[in-house]
Amino acid sequence: MADHKDDFKPGSMDIREQEKTFVGFLNFTKWGVIITIAILIFMALVNA
């Protein structure tokens, strides 16, 4: 296996794409939870 430890510098990697992906995931999750709660509230009100 190749040993590239001399090339690695901690904190030097560009992580902008990972940050954008993570923010997108959080937004998707947030809206998914909001929509799910809204549907459950609507179902509770309609069946009452």
mmCIF entry with sequence, helices, sheets and N, C-alpha, C, O atoms, coordinates in Angstrom:
data_MODEL
# 
_entry.id   MODEL 
# 
_entity.id                         1 
_entity.type                       polymer 
_entity.pdbx_number_of_molecules   1 
# 
_entity_poly.entity_id                      1 
_entity_poly.type                           'polypeptide(L)' 
_entity_poly.nstd_linkage                   no 
_entity_poly.nstd_monomer                   no 
_entity_poly.pdbx_seq_one_letter_code       MADHKDDFKPGSMDIREQEKTFVGFLNFTKWGVIITIAILIFMALVNA 
_entity_poly.pdbx_seq_one_letter_code_can   MADHKDDFKPGSMDIREQEKTFVGFLNFTKWGVIITIAILIFMALVNA 
_entity_poly.pdbx_strand_id                 A 
# 
loop_
_entity_poly_seq.entity_id 
_entity_poly_seq.num 
_entity_poly_seq.mon_id 
_entity_poly_seq.hetero 
1 1  MET n 
1 2  ALA n 
1 3  ASP n 
1 4  HIS n 
1 5  LYS n 
1 6  ASP n 
1 7  ASP n 
1 8  PHE n 
1 9  LYS n 
1 10 PRO n 
1 11 GLY n 
1 12 SER n 
1 13 MET n 
1 14 ASP n 
1 15 ILE n 
1 16 ARG n 
1 17 GLU n 
1 18 GLN n 
1 19 GLU n 
1 20 LYS n 
1 21 THR n 
1 22 PHE n 
1 23 VAL n 
1 24 GLY n 
1 25 PHE n 
1 26 LEU n 
1 27 ASN n 
1 28 PHE n 
1 29 THR n 
1 30 LYS n 
1 31 TRP n 
1 32 GLY n 
1 33 VAL n 
1 34 ILE n 
1 35 ILE n 
1 36 THR n 
1 37 ILE n 
1 38 ALA n 
1 39 ILE n 
1 40 LEU n 
1 41 ILE n 
1 42 PHE n 
1 43 MET n 
1 44 ALA n 
1 45 LEU n 
1 46 VAL n 
1 47 ASN n 
1 48 ALA n 
# 
_struct_asym.id          A 
_struct_asym.entity_id   1 
# 
_struct_conf.conf_type_id            HELX_P 
_struct_conf.id                      HELX_P1 
_struct_conf.pdbx_PDB_helix_id       AA1 
_struct_conf.beg_label_comp_id       ARG 
_struct_conf.beg_label_asym_id       A 
_struct_conf.beg_label_seq_id        16 
_struct_conf.pdbx_beg_PDB_ins_code   ? 
_struct_conf.end_label_comp_id       VAL 
_struct_conf.end_label_asym_id       A 
_struct_conf.end_label_seq_id        46 
_struct_conf.pdbx_end_PDB_ins_code   ? 
_struct_conf.beg_auth_comp_id        ARG 
_struct_conf.beg_auth_asym_id        A 
_struct_conf.beg_auth_seq_id         16 
_struct_conf.end_auth_comp_id        VAL 
_struct_conf.end_auth_asym_id        A 
_struct_conf.end_auth_seq_id         46 
_struct_conf.pdbx_PDB_helix_class    1 
_struct_conf.details                 ? 
_struct_conf.pdbx_PDB_helix_length   31 
# 
_struct_conf_type.id          HELX_P 
_struct_conf_type.criteria    ? 
_struct_conf_type.reference   ? 
# 
loop_
_atom_site.group_PDB 
_atom_site.id 
_atom_site.type_symbol 
_atom_site.label_atom_id 
_atom_site.label_alt_id 
_atom_site.label_comp_id 
_atom_site.label_asym_id 
_atom_site.label_entity_id 
_atom_site.label_seq_id 
_atom_site.pdbx_PDB_ins_code 
_atom_site.Cartn_x 
_atom_site.Cartn_y 
_atom_site.Cartn_z 
_atom_site.occupancy 
_atom_site.B_iso_or_equiv 
_atom_site.pdbx_formal_charge 
_atom_site.auth_seq_id 
_atom_site.auth_comp_id 
_atom_site.auth_asym_id 
_atom_site.auth_atom_id 
_atom_site.pdbx_PDB_model_num 
ATOM 1   N N  . MET A 1 1  ? 0.848   -1.169 0.000  1.00 0.00 ? 1  MET A N  1 
ATOM 2   C CA . MET A 1 1  ? 0.000   0.000  0.000  1.00 0.00 ? 1  MET A CA 1 
ATOM 3   C C  . MET A 1 1  ? 0.900   1.241  0.000  1.00 0.00 ? 1  MET A C  1 
ATOM 4   O O  . MET A 1 1  ? 1.918   1.280  0.692  1.00 0.00 ? 1  MET A O  1 
ATOM 5   N N  . ALA A 1 2  ? 0.520   2.237  -0.771 1.00 0.00 ? 2  ALA A N  1 
ATOM 6   C CA . ALA A 1 2  ? 1.321   3.460  -0.847 1.00 0.00 ? 2  ALA A CA 1 
ATOM 7   C C  . ALA A 1 2  ? 1.179   4.267  0.438  1.00 0.00 ? 2  ALA A C  1 
ATOM 8   O O  . ALA A 1 2  ? 0.100   4.344  1.025  1.00 0.00 ? 2  ALA A O  1 
ATOM 9   N N  . ASP A 1 3  ? 2.284   4.865  0.862  1.00 0.00 ? 3  ASP A N  1 
ATOM 10  C CA . ASP A 1 3  ? 2.285   5.670  2.084  1.00 0.00 ? 3  ASP A CA 1 
ATOM 11  C C  . ASP A 1 3  ? 2.421   7.139  1.688  1.00 0.00 ? 3  ASP A C  1 
ATOM 12  O O  . ASP A 1 3  ? 3.488   7.585  1.265  1.00 0.00 ? 3  ASP A O  1 
ATOM 13  N N  . HIS A 1 4  ? 1.299   7.900  1.835  1.00 0.00 ? 4  HIS A N  1 
ATOM 14  C CA . HIS A 1 4  ? 1.284   9.309  1.434  1.00 0.00 ? 4  HIS A CA 1 
ATOM 15  C C  . HIS A 1 4  ? 1.134   10.232 2.633  1.00 0.00 ? 4  HIS A C  1 
ATOM 16  O O  . HIS A 1 4  ? 0.560   11.313 2.502  1.00 0.00 ? 4  HIS A O  1 
ATOM 17  N N  . LYS A 1 5  ? 1.631   9.839  3.788  1.00 0.00 ? 5  LYS A N  1 
ATOM 18  C CA . LYS A 1 5  ? 1.481   10.660 4.983  1.00 0.00 ? 5  LYS A CA 1 
ATOM 19  C C  . LYS A 1 5  ? 2.221   11.981 4.867  1.00 0.00 ? 5  LYS A C  1 
ATOM 20  O O  . LYS A 1 5  ? 1.840   12.954 5.518  1.00 0.00 ? 5  LYS A O  1 
ATOM 21  N N  . ASP A 1 6  ? 3.270   12.040 4.055  1.00 0.00 ? 6  ASP A N  1 
ATOM 22  C CA . ASP A 1 6  ? 4.022   13.290 3.897  1.00 0.00 ? 6  ASP A CA 1 
ATOM 23  C C  . ASP A 1 6  ? 3.222   14.334 3.129  1.00 0.00 ? 6  ASP A C  1 
ATOM 24  O O  . ASP A 1 6  ? 3.469   15.530 3.283  1.00 0.00 ? 6  ASP A O  1 
ATOM 25  N N  . ASP A 1 7  ? 2.252   13.897 2.291  1.00 0.00 ? 7  ASP A N  1 
ATOM 26  C CA . ASP A 1 7  ? 1.464   14.820 1.475  1.00 0.00 ? 7  ASP A CA 1 
ATOM 27  C C  . ASP A 1 7  ? 0.287   15.411 2.242  1.00 0.00 ? 7  ASP A C  1 
ATOM 28  O O  . ASP A 1 7  ? -0.248  16.445 1.843  1.00 0.00 ? 7  ASP A O  1 
ATOM 29  N N  . PHE A 1 8  ? -0.123  14.777 3.327  1.00 0.00 ? 8  PHE A N  1 
ATOM 30  C CA . PHE A 1 8  ? -1.327  15.194 4.038  1.00 0.00 ? 8  PHE A CA 1 
ATOM 31  C C  . PHE A 1 8  ? -1.040  16.370 4.961  1.00 0.00 ? 8  PHE A C  1 
ATOM 32  O O  . PHE A 1 8  ? -0.095  16.343 5.749  1.00 0.00 ? 8  PHE A O  1 
ATOM 33  N N  . LYS A 1 9  ? -1.882  17.415 4.850  1.00 0.00 ? 9  LYS A N  1 
ATOM 34  C CA . LYS A 1 9  ? -1.807  18.564 5.746  1.00 0.00 ? 9  LYS A CA 1 
ATOM 35  C C  . LYS A 1 9  ? -3.191  18.754 6.363  1.00 0.00 ? 9  LYS A C  1 
ATOM 36  O O  . LYS A 1 9  ? -4.130  19.120 5.656  1.00 0.00 ? 9  LYS A O  1 
ATOM 37  N N  . PRO A 1 10 ? -3.337  18.513 7.671  1.00 0.00 ? 10 PRO A N  1 
ATOM 38  C CA . PRO A 1 10 ? -4.651  18.639 8.312  1.00 0.00 ? 10 PRO A CA 1 
ATOM 39  C C  . PRO A 1 10 ? -5.257  20.025 8.086  1.00 0.00 ? 10 PRO A C  1 
ATOM 40  O O  . PRO A 1 10 ? -4.582  21.047 8.213  1.00 0.00 ? 10 PRO A O  1 
ATOM 41  N N  . GLY A 1 11 ? -6.551  20.032 7.745  1.00 0.00 ? 11 GLY A N  1 
ATOM 42  C CA . GLY A 1 11 ? -7.270  21.277 7.535  1.00 0.00 ? 11 GLY A CA 1 
ATOM 43  C C  . GLY A 1 11 ? -7.092  21.881 6.163  1.00 0.00 ? 11 GLY A C  1 
ATOM 44  O O  . GLY A 1 11 ? -7.570  22.989 5.920  1.00 0.00 ? 11 GLY A O  1 
ATOM 45  N N  . SER A 1 12 ? -6.418  21.192 5.251  1.00 0.00 ? 12 SER A N  1 
ATOM 46  C CA . SER A 1 12 ? -6.157  21.773 3.938  1.00 0.00 ? 12 SER A CA 1 
ATOM 47  C C  . SER A 1 12 ? -7.159  21.322 2.875  1.00 0.00 ? 12 SER A C  1 
ATOM 48  O O  . SER A 1 12 ? -7.134  21.835 1.757  1.00 0.00 ? 12 SER A O  1 
ATOM 49  N N  . MET A 1 13 ? -8.033  20.381 3.197  1.00 0.00 ? 13 MET A N  1 
ATOM 50  C CA . MET A 1 13 ? -8.986  19.871 2.212  1.00 0.00 ? 13 MET A CA 1 
ATOM 51  C C  . MET A 1 13 ? -10.134 20.859 2.012  1.00 0.00 ? 13 MET A C  1 
ATOM 52  O O  . MET A 1 13 ? -10.626 21.456 2.969  1.00 0.00 ? 13 MET A O  1 
ATOM 53  N N  . ASP A 1 14 ? -10.549 21.021 0.763  1.00 0.00 ? 14 ASP A N  1 
ATOM 54  C CA . ASP A 1 14 ? -11.689 21.880 0.450  1.00 0.00 ? 14 ASP A CA 1 
ATOM 55  C C  . ASP A 1 14 ? -12.975 21.111 0.749  1.00 0.00 ? 14 ASP A C  1 
ATOM 56  O O  . ASP A 1 14 ? -13.237 20.084 0.123  1.00 0.00 ? 14 ASP A O  1 
ATOM 57  N N  . ILE A 1 15 ? -13.775 21.592 1.693  1.00 0.00 ? 15 ILE A N  1 
ATOM 58  C CA . ILE A 1 15 ? -14.981 20.870 2.111  1.00 0.00 ? 15 ILE A CA 1 
ATOM 59  C C  . ILE A 1 15 ? -16.254 21.632 1.761  1.00 0.00 ? 15 ILE A C  1 
ATOM 60  O O  . ILE A 1 15 ? -17.308 21.372 2.343  1.00 0.00 ? 15 ILE A O  1 
ATOM 61  N N  . ARG A 1 16 ? -16.172 22.560 0.828  1.00 0.00 ? 16 ARG A N  1 
ATOM 62  C CA . ARG A 1 16 ? -17.366 23.344 0.464  1.00 0.00 ? 16 ARG A CA 1 
ATOM 63  C C  . ARG A 1 16 ? -18.495 22.466 -0.074 1.00 0.00 ? 16 ARG A C  1 
ATOM 64  O O  . ARG A 1 16 ? -19.660 22.681 0.260  1.00 0.00 ? 16 ARG A O  1 
ATOM 65  N N  . GLU A 1 17 ? -18.158 21.481 -0.904 1.00 0.00 ? 17 GLU A N  1 
ATOM 66  C CA . GLU A 1 17 ? -19.190 20.598 -1.450 1.00 0.00 ? 17 GLU A CA 1 
ATOM 67  C C  . GLU A 1 17 ? -19.851 19.781 -0.341 1.00 0.00 ? 17 GLU A C  1 
ATOM 68  O O  . GLU A 1 17 ? -21.071 19.611 -0.346 1.00 0.00 ? 17 GLU A O  1 
ATOM 69  N N  . GLN A 1 18 ? -19.072 19.280 0.597  1.00 0.00 ? 18 GLN A N  1 
ATOM 70  C CA . GLN A 1 18 ? -19.635 18.510 1.706  1.00 0.00 ? 18 GLN A CA 1 
ATOM 71  C C  . GLN A 1 18 ? -20.545 19.394 2.561  1.00 0.00 ? 18 GLN A C  1 
ATOM 72  O O  . GLN A 1 18 ? -21.598 18.948 3.018  1.00 0.00 ? 18 GLN A O  1 
ATOM 73  N N  . GLU A 1 19 ? -20.138 20.648 2.777  1.00 0.00 ? 19 GLU A N  1 
ATOM 74  C CA . GLU A 1 19 ? -20.966 21.565 3.567  1.00 0.00 ? 19 GLU A CA 1 
ATOM 75  C C  . GLU A 1 19 ? -22.283 21.847 2.863  1.00 0.00 ? 19 GLU A C  1 
ATOM 76  O O  . GLU A 1 19 ? -23.331 21.874 3.509  1.00 0.00 ? 19 GLU A O  1 
ATOM 77  N N  . LYS A 1 20 ? -22.250 22.059 1.538  1.00 0.00 ? 20 LYS A N  1 
ATOM 78  C CA . LYS A 1 20 ? -23.480 22.312 0.788  1.00 0.00 ? 20 LYS A CA 1 
ATOM 79  C C  . LYS A 1 20 ? -24.391 21.083 0.815  1.00 0.00 ? 20 LYS A C  1 
ATOM 80  O O  . LYS A 1 20 ? -25.609 21.215 0.937  1.00 0.00 ? 20 LYS A O  1 
ATOM 81  N N  . THR A 1 21 ? -23.810 19.905 0.704  1.00 0.00 ? 21 THR A N  1 
ATOM 82  C CA . THR A 1 21 ? -24.600 18.674 0.760  1.00 0.00 ? 21 THR A CA 1 
ATOM 83  C C  . THR A 1 21 ? -25.249 18.516 2.127  1.00 0.00 ? 21 THR A C  1 
ATOM 84  O O  . THR A 1 21 ? -26.419 18.143 2.216  1.00 0.00 ? 21 THR A O  1 
ATOM 85  N N  . PHE A 1 22 ? -24.503 18.797 3.197  1.00 0.00 ? 22 PHE A N  1 
ATOM 86  C CA . PHE A 1 22 ? -25.030 18.673 4.549  1.00 0.00 ? 22 PHE A CA 1 
ATOM 87  C C  . PHE A 1 22 ? -26.166 19.671 4.794  1.00 0.00 ? 22 PHE A C  1 
ATOM 88  O O  . PHE A 1 22 ? -27.178 19.321 5.402  1.00 0.00 ? 22 PHE A O  1 
ATOM 89  N N  . VAL A 1 23 ? -26.002 20.906 4.325  1.00 0.00 ? 23 VAL A N  1 
ATOM 90  C CA . VAL A 1 23 ? -27.062 21.911 4.474  1.00 0.00 ? 23 VAL A CA 1 
ATOM 91  C C  . VAL A 1 23 ? -28.298 21.480 3.698  1.00 0.00 ? 23 VAL A C  1 
ATOM 92  O O  . VAL A 1 23 ? -29.419 21.638 4.183  1.00 0.00 ? 23 VAL A O  1 
ATOM 93  N N  . GLY A 1 24 ? -28.110 20.939 2.505  1.00 0.00 ? 24 GLY A N  1 
ATOM 94  C CA . GLY A 1 24 ? -29.239 20.435 1.726  1.00 0.00 ? 24 GLY A CA 1 
ATOM 95  C C  . GLY A 1 24 ? -29.954 19.301 2.431  1.00 0.00 ? 24 GLY A C  1 
ATOM 96  O O  . GLY A 1 24 ? -31.184 19.245 2.436  1.00 0.00 ? 24 GLY A O  1 
ATOM 97  N N  . PHE A 1 25 ? -29.188 18.392 3.029  1.00 0.00 ? 25 PHE A N  1 
ATOM 98  C CA . PHE A 1 25 ? -29.780 17.290 3.779  1.00 0.00 ? 25 PHE A CA 1 
ATOM 99  C C  . PHE A 1 25 ? -30.586 17.812 4.965  1.00 0.00 ? 25 PHE A C  1 
ATOM 100 O O  . PHE A 1 25 ? -31.690 17.333 5.222  1.00 0.00 ? 25 PHE A O  1 
ATOM 101 N N  . LEU A 1 26 ? -30.042 18.790 5.688  1.00 0.00 ? 26 LEU A N  1 
ATOM 102 C CA . LEU A 1 26 ? -30.763 19.345 6.837  1.00 0.00 ? 26 LEU A CA 1 
ATOM 103 C C  . LEU A 1 26 ? -32.049 20.032 6.400  1.00 0.00 ? 26 LEU A C  1 
ATOM 104 O O  . LEU A 1 26 ? -33.075 19.890 7.065  1.00 0.00 ? 26 LEU A O  1 
ATOM 105 N N  . ASN A 1 27 ? -32.017 20.773 5.299  1.00 0.00 ? 27 ASN A N  1 
ATOM 106 C CA . ASN A 1 27 ? -33.226 21.432 4.795  1.00 0.00 ? 27 ASN A CA 1 
ATOM 107 C C  . ASN A 1 27 ? -34.272 20.409 4.362  1.00 0.00 ? 27 ASN A C  1 
ATOM 108 O O  . ASN A 1 27 ? -35.458 20.571 4.651  1.00 0.00 ? 27 ASN A O  1 
ATOM 109 N N  . PHE A 1 28 ? -33.838 19.361 3.673  1.00 0.00 ? 28 PHE A N  1 
ATOM 110 C CA . PHE A 1 28 ? -34.755 18.293 3.256  1.00 0.00 ? 28 PHE A CA 1 
ATOM 111 C C  . PHE A 1 28 ? -35.398 17.642 4.469  1.00 0.00 ? 28 PHE A C  1 
ATOM 112 O O  . PHE A 1 28 ? -36.606 17.405 4.480  1.00 0.00 ? 28 PHE A O  1 
ATOM 113 N N  . THR A 1 29 ? -34.601 17.349 5.490  1.00 0.00 ? 29 THR A N  1 
ATOM 114 C CA . THR A 1 29 ? -35.116 16.725 6.705  1.00 0.00 ? 29 THR A CA 1 
ATOM 115 C C  . THR A 1 29 ? -36.086 17.648 7.424  1.00 0.00 ? 29 THR A C  1 
ATOM 116 O O  . THR A 1 29 ? -37.147 17.213 7.872  1.00 0.00 ? 29 THR A O  1 
ATOM 117 N N  . LYS A 1 30 ? -35.722 18.930 7.535  1.00 0.00 ? 30 LYS A N  1 
ATOM 118 C CA . LYS A 1 30 ? -36.586 19.898 8.222  1.00 0.00 ? 30 LYS A CA 1 
ATOM 119 C C  . LYS A 1 30 ? -37.952 19.982 7.542  1.00 0.00 ? 30 LYS A C  1 
ATOM 120 O O  . LYS A 1 30 ? -38.984 19.907 8.209  1.00 0.00 ? 30 LYS A O  1 
ATOM 121 N N  . TRP A 1 31 ? -37.961 20.139 6.221  1.00 0.00 ? 31 TRP A N  1 
ATOM 122 C CA . TRP A 1 31 ? -39.230 20.257 5.513  1.00 0.00 ? 31 TRP A CA 1 
ATOM 123 C C  . TRP A 1 31 ? -40.005 18.948 5.531  1.00 0.00 ? 31 TRP A C  1 
ATOM 124 O O  . TRP A 1 31 ? -41.236 18.964 5.559  1.00 0.00 ? 31 TRP A O  1 
ATOM 125 N N  . GLY A 1 32 ? -39.316 17.826 5.515  1.00 0.00 ? 32 GLY A N  1 
ATOM 126 C CA . GLY A 1 32 ? -39.994 16.542 5.614  1.00 0.00 ? 32 GLY A CA 1 
ATOM 127 C C  . GLY A 1 32 ? -40.724 16.389 6.937  1.00 0.00 ? 32 GLY A C  1 
ATOM 128 O O  . GLY A 1 32 ? -41.853 15.901 6.977  1.00 0.00 ? 32 GLY A O  1 
ATOM 129 N N  . VAL A 1 33 ? -40.077 16.807 8.023  1.00 0.00 ? 33 VAL A N  1 
ATOM 130 C CA . VAL A 1 33 ? -40.704 16.740 9.349  1.00 0.00 ? 33 VAL A CA 1 
ATOM 131 C C  . VAL A 1 33 ? -41.888 17.711 9.429  1.00 0.00 ? 33 VAL A C  1 
ATOM 132 O O  . VAL A 1 33 ? -42.942 17.361 9.959  1.00 0.00 ? 33 VAL A O  1 
ATOM 133 N N  . ILE A 1 34 ? -41.716 18.912 8.911  1.00 0.00 ? 34 ILE A N  1 
ATOM 134 C CA . ILE A 1 34 ? -42.796 19.904 8.942  1.00 0.00 ? 34 ILE A CA 1 
ATOM 135 C C  . ILE A 1 34 ? -44.007 19.402 8.166  1.00 0.00 ? 34 ILE A C  1 
ATOM 136 O O  . ILE A 1 34 ? -45.137 19.512 8.641  1.00 0.00 ? 34 ILE A O  1 
ATOM 137 N N  . ILE A 1 35 ? -43.781 18.855 6.983  1.00 0.00 ? 35 ILE A N  1 
ATOM 138 C CA . ILE A 1 35 ? -44.893 18.352 6.165  1.00 0.00 ? 35 ILE A CA 1 
ATOM 139 C C  . ILE A 1 35 ? -45.562 17.163 6.841  1.00 0.00 ? 35 ILE A C  1 
ATOM 140 O O  . ILE A 1 35 ? -46.788 17.052 6.817  1.00 0.00 ? 35 ILE A O  1 
ATOM 141 N N  . THR A 1 36 ? -44.782 16.278 7.438  1.00 0.00 ? 36 THR A N  1 
ATOM 142 C CA . THR A 1 36 ? -45.347 15.120 8.131  1.00 0.00 ? 36 THR A CA 1 
ATOM 143 C C  . THR A 1 36 ? -46.223 15.555 9.305  1.00 0.00 ? 36 THR A C  1 
ATOM 144 O O  . THR A 1 36 ? -47.323 15.035 9.492  1.00 0.00 ? 36 THR A O  1 
ATOM 145 N N  . ILE A 1 37 ? -45.735 16.501 10.086 1.00 0.00 ? 37 ILE A N  1 
ATOM 146 C CA . ILE A 1 37 ? -46.520 17.003 11.224 1.00 0.00 ? 37 ILE A CA 1 
ATOM 147 C C  . ILE A 1 37 ? -47.791 17.685 10.741 1.00 0.00 ? 37 ILE A C  1 
ATOM 148 O O  . ILE A 1 37 ? -48.856 17.507 11.331 1.00 0.00 ? 37 ILE A O  1 
ATOM 149 N N  . ALA A 1 38 ? -47.682 18.467 9.669  1.00 0.00 ? 38 ALA A N  1 
ATOM 150 C CA . ALA A 1 38 ? -48.866 19.144 9.116  1.00 0.00 ? 38 ALA A CA 1 
ATOM 151 C C  . ALA A 1 38 ? -49.897 18.128 8.642  1.00 0.00 ? 38 ALA A C  1 
ATOM 152 O O  . ALA A 1 38 ? -51.092 18.316 8.868  1.00 0.00 ? 38 ALA A O  1 
ATOM 153 N N  . ILE A 1 39 ? -49.460 17.063 7.994  1.00 0.00 ? 39 ILE A N  1 
ATOM 154 C CA . ILE A 1 39 ? -50.391 16.026 7.538  1.00 0.00 ? 39 ILE A CA 1 
ATOM 155 C C  . ILE A 1 39 ? -51.056 15.345 8.731  1.00 0.00 ? 39 ILE A C  1 
ATOM 156 O O  . ILE A 1 39 ? -52.260 15.090 8.705  1.00 0.00 ? 39 ILE A O  1 
ATOM 157 N N  . LEU A 1 40 ? -50.287 15.051 9.770  1.00 0.00 ? 40 LEU A N  1 
ATOM 158 C CA . LEU A 1 40 ? -50.866 14.408 10.957 1.00 0.00 ? 40 LEU A CA 1 
ATOM 159 C C  . LEU A 1 40 ? -51.883 15.318 11.647 1.00 0.00 ? 40 LEU A C  1 
ATOM 160 O O  . LEU A 1 40 ? -52.927 14.846 12.097 1.00 0.00 ? 40 LEU A O  1 
ATOM 161 N N  . ILE A 1 41 ? -51.592 16.604 11.734 1.00 0.00 ? 41 ILE A N  1 
ATOM 162 C CA . ILE A 1 41 ? -52.538 17.558 12.331 1.00 0.00 ? 41 ILE A CA 1 
ATOM 163 C C  . ILE A 1 41 ? -53.801 17.634 11.491 1.00 0.00 ? 41 ILE A C  1 
ATOM 164 O O  . ILE A 1 41 ? -54.907 17.632 12.032 1.00 0.00 ? 41 ILE A O  1 
ATOM 165 N N  . PHE A 1 42 ? -53.648 17.701 10.177 1.00 0.00 ? 42 PHE A N  1 
ATOM 166 C CA . PHE A 1 42 ? -54.798 17.752 9.266  1.00 0.00 ? 42 PHE A CA 1 
ATOM 167 C C  . PHE A 1 42 ? -55.663 16.491 9.419  1.00 0.00 ? 42 PHE A C  1 
ATOM 168 O O  . PHE A 1 42 ? -56.890 16.573 9.474  1.00 0.00 ? 42 PHE A O  1 
ATOM 169 N N  . MET A 1 43 ? -55.007 15.328 9.486  1.00 0.00 ? 43 MET A N  1 
ATOM 170 C CA . MET A 1 43 ? -55.760 14.081 9.642  1.00 0.00 ? 43 MET A CA 1 
ATOM 171 C C  . MET A 1 43 ? -56.493 14.055 10.976 1.00 0.00 ? 43 MET A C  1 
ATOM 172 O O  . MET A 1 43 ? -57.613 13.549 11.048 1.00 0.00 ? 43 MET A O  1 
ATOM 173 N N  . ALA A 1 44 ? -55.887 14.588 12.035 1.00 0.00 ? 44 ALA A N  1 
ATOM 174 C CA . ALA A 1 44 ? -56.538 14.611 13.343 1.00 0.00 ? 44 ALA A CA 1 
ATOM 175 C C  . ALA A 1 44 ? -57.752 15.544 13.333 1.00 0.00 ? 44 ALA A C  1 
ATOM 176 O O  . ALA A 1 44 ? -58.780 15.241 13.938 1.00 0.00 ? 44 ALA A O  1 
ATOM 177 N N  . LEU A 1 45 ? -57.627 16.664 12.650 1.00 0.00 ? 45 LEU A N  1 
ATOM 178 C CA . LEU A 1 45 ? -58.738 17.613 12.605 1.00 0.00 ? 45 LEU A CA 1 
ATOM 179 C C  . LEU A 1 45 ? -59.892 17.115 11.736 1.00 0.00 ? 45 LEU A C  1 
ATOM 180 O O  . LEU A 1 45 ? -61.056 17.352 12.059 1.00 0.00 ? 45 LEU A O  1 
ATOM 181 N N  . VAL A 1 46 ? -59.588 16.448 10.670 1.00 0.00 ? 46 VAL A N  1 
ATOM 182 C CA . VAL A 1 46 ? -60.636 15.958 9.766  1.00 0.00 ? 46 VAL A CA 1 
ATOM 183 C C  . VAL A 1 46 ? -61.415 14.813 10.397 1.00 0.00 ? 46 VAL A C  1 
ATOM 184 O O  . VAL A 1 46 ? -62.624 14.701 10.194 1.00 0.00 ? 46 VAL A O  1 
ATOM 185 N N  . ASN A 1 47 ? -60.742 13.969 11.153 1.00 0.00 ? 47 ASN A N  1 
ATOM 186 C CA . ASN A 1 47 ? -61.401 12.823 11.757 1.00 0.00 ? 47 ASN A CA 1 
ATOM 187 C C  . ASN A 1 47 ? -62.059 13.142 13.090 1.00 0.00 ? 47 ASN A C  1 
ATOM 188 O O  . ASN A 1 47 ? -62.669 12.257 13.691 1.00 0.00 ? 47 ASN A O  1 
ATOM 189 N N  . ALA A 1 48 ? -61.957 14.371 13.573 1.00 0.00 ? 48 ALA A N  1 
ATOM 190 C CA . ALA A 1 48 ? -62.500 14.710 14.888 1.00 0.00 ? 48 ALA A CA 1 
ATOM 191 C C  . ALA A 1 48 ? -63.967 14.907 14.884 1.00 0.00 ? 48 ALA A C  1 
ATOM 192 O O  . ALA A 1 48 ? -64.553 15.197 15.927 1.00 0.00 ? 48 ALA A O  1 
# 
